[in-house]
Amino acid sequence: MTHNLKQNLPVLTADEYRLGQAHTLYHRQEPAEPEHTLFASYLMVVNMTIGDDYYVPTAYIDEARAEGTAVHLTLTRDDIQNKTLTRTPQFIVDDRYNEEKLAPGESSAAAVPQQGKPIDDNVVPLPPNLQTNPEDKSNPL
């Protein structure tokens, strides 16, 4: 499964709720067991509006809608809440992962196509300490 993920791309649920912005991929070092909800890779999604981070298994990224302006999930907002994806997976807590920094991307949601009824919020850039290259001062906040 290939993902064209970039840092700061808006992450939208299947019902067009703006969950946050793509940040980092974490890959499990031990074998995955999807039948026990132990997935191989997780996308960390940062939500600056409510302050939560989400860890979404990459198996829930909708490959059919990979147009590059947003990351579309196959889960709805209710699915996200029911699966408690705000919990940091244990393999990350235990430092048993390979981290993949995403390439820098657009930090604005202006390019997101208007589909359905997305949540009415403003997507703000990630703070410098969460960006790929915090030493780069050319990205004003």
N, C-alpha and C positions, 0 to 999 in steps of 0.2 A: 504494500500500500504506500503510495507516494503522496506526500502533502506538500503543497506550495505555500507553506506558512511563512509569514513575516511578522516581526515584532510590531505591535500596536494595531494590527488589523482588528477591526471590530468582530466580535464573536456573537453570532445570532442564533437563537434557538429555532426549532422548526416552526414555532408560531410567531416568529419575528421579534422576540424579546431580545433586547441588546444586553447580553450577559456581562460584557466587559471587553478587554483587549487582550489579544494573544501576547504571551510573554516568553515562556520557555518550554521546551520539551524535556521530559524525564523518561528515560528508558530503564526498565527493570533489568537487573543483572541476572536474577534467577529466572527459571522458566515461568512463563505466563500460564495462568489457569483461568481462562475467561468464564468457565462454568462456576467458579467460585468467586467471581468478580475480581480476579487478580489479573488485570490486563497488562500487556507488554509495555505500552507507552501511554503517557498522560501529557496533556497540554495544560500548562498553568495559565489560567485566565485571571487577569487582575481587574477588579471593579473598583475604580476610584470614587464612585458615587456613594456606595454603601460600605466600602472598605473591606470587602470579602475577597479572598482568592478562591478560585474554583480549580479543581483538578479533574479534568474531563478526559476519560479514556479516548485515545485517538480512534478507536473503533466506532465512536459516535460522530465522527466528522463525515458530513455528507459529501462523498466524492463526486456525485453527479452535479453538484452546484459549485464546483471549484472554479469560480471566475476570477479570483484574485483581488476582489475589492472587499471581501469579508470572508470570515470562516463561518460556514453554515453547519449547524449540528442537526442530527436526526432526532434529538430529544426536545421535548417541549419544556416550557418553564416549570410546569408541574412535575415533570420527570426529574428535572434538575433538583428541585426541592425534596422530592421523595427519595432520591438516591444519596442525599447528604454529601454532595460533591465538594463541600467546603472543608471536609476533613482531609488533612494531609495524608496521603497513602503511607502505610507503615514502612515500605521499602525506602521512601525518601527520608522519613524520620531516622531510620537506621543507617542512613548513608550507604545504601546498596543500590546505587543507580549511576547511569551515565547521563550527564547533563548536555543538552544540545541547545546552545544559544541560537535564537532565530535571527535571521538577517534583518537589519533595520528596515522598517516599512513606514508607510504614511501614518501619521499620528492623528489624522482627522477622519471623522466619519462622513465627511462631505461626499465621498465617492460611493457610499453605500446606496444601492438602489432602493427606492421606496417601494417595498412590497408589504402587503398586509398592513398592519398597524403597529409599527415598532414603538417601543417605549419612548416617551418624550423626555430625553435627558441629553446632556451635553457630554460628549466623550472628550476627556482632557488628556494631554500627553502624560506619559509616565514620568514620575519624578526622576531626577538624574541618577539616584542610586539604584533604580530598577531598569535603567536603559542599558542597552548592549555595551556602549562605550561611555561611561560616566565622565571620563576626562575630556570628551569632546564638548567644548563650550559653545559651539556654533548652533546648538539647538536650544534657543531661549524658551523658557517656560512661560 
